[in-house]
């Protein structure tokens, strides 16, 4: 069976919530997950999308919804001081770690990056911001930064983002399961029904 | 206790789903509902919002999500041929019916209008498109059209839409319960938790 393709941006609160639940959901139905960090900034150039906080009325509401959804689902969350942020650095770092060490380290790294940002309030767009996540998976911070900043990794991530848009990914989180697309953490109920019944 | 303020646009599929569930949810917690038809077209002038089908990638996805969400929640739904449409006429008609006959007729009228559009594929933006809904609540079609087109009703609806924007309503459905805003049919789970526990 193909893995569940899980797309997320490290600056997306709903992507963070999804990342905290993705593995448990996949395990329940004996499915693998392919984790794909993407860049909403690049995707929005195609879709004309705008970061939530910049939309009148909806922006104010979204801050409230982030906190309320976290409480509702029992996920730790603290509104970061700097939001949204550029996520090239953590996305490239994860891409490098995945290539050289596999998901065994890349997935815990991704979850640690999310926790650094959405729990500890660390600005993960800055080089020192991913130090705690590197330490968590036993990798030297300097080595990760060097790997993340190579041209090859930049190109790999760019190709990943282009491929995501090609598949119709326009937001975060976004899961494609056996060809069926699910946008938003609030579609995890439908995703689960699909995994359970093979259709929806 | 204040009623639950329920805002919806007659061209909104998620507003339709919410309208099919709103009363049962409110009854469960012994709450009243104040039904507020609004015009997303007018609201989007404030928020810069764009009708879903016009957004690249997201538009295609949204058609799929309408149908899938309807199946998931067990609500009859057929994609209308003409979508989205202007909803001044049904919104004004409901405003007139509510003023002159009360919710006793206005609420069944609203649900019948939604069913005409999202089940029977009738273009409810046209005068003949609301005939079936008028008949359903025992009102003469001609009388409703005349009432709906009066300047007083046009002004009443405009004032309702302005008041909605003033309260932060930016989409459909939108429920405000004791000051707490909930946007989207996919927040009915959080709305229910709030009604049950008095907080969330």
Interface residues (C-beta under 8 A of the other chain):
Chain A: X46 X47 X48 X49 X50 X55 X56 X57 X58 X60 X61 X64 X65 X68 X69 X71 X72 X165 X168 X169 X170 X171 X181 X183 X184 X186 X187 X189 X190 X193 X200
Chain B: X46 X47 X48 X49 X50 X55 X56 X57 X58 X60 X61 X64 X65 X68 X69 X71 X72 X165 X168 X169 X170 X171 X181 X183 X184 X186 X187 X189 X190 X193 X200
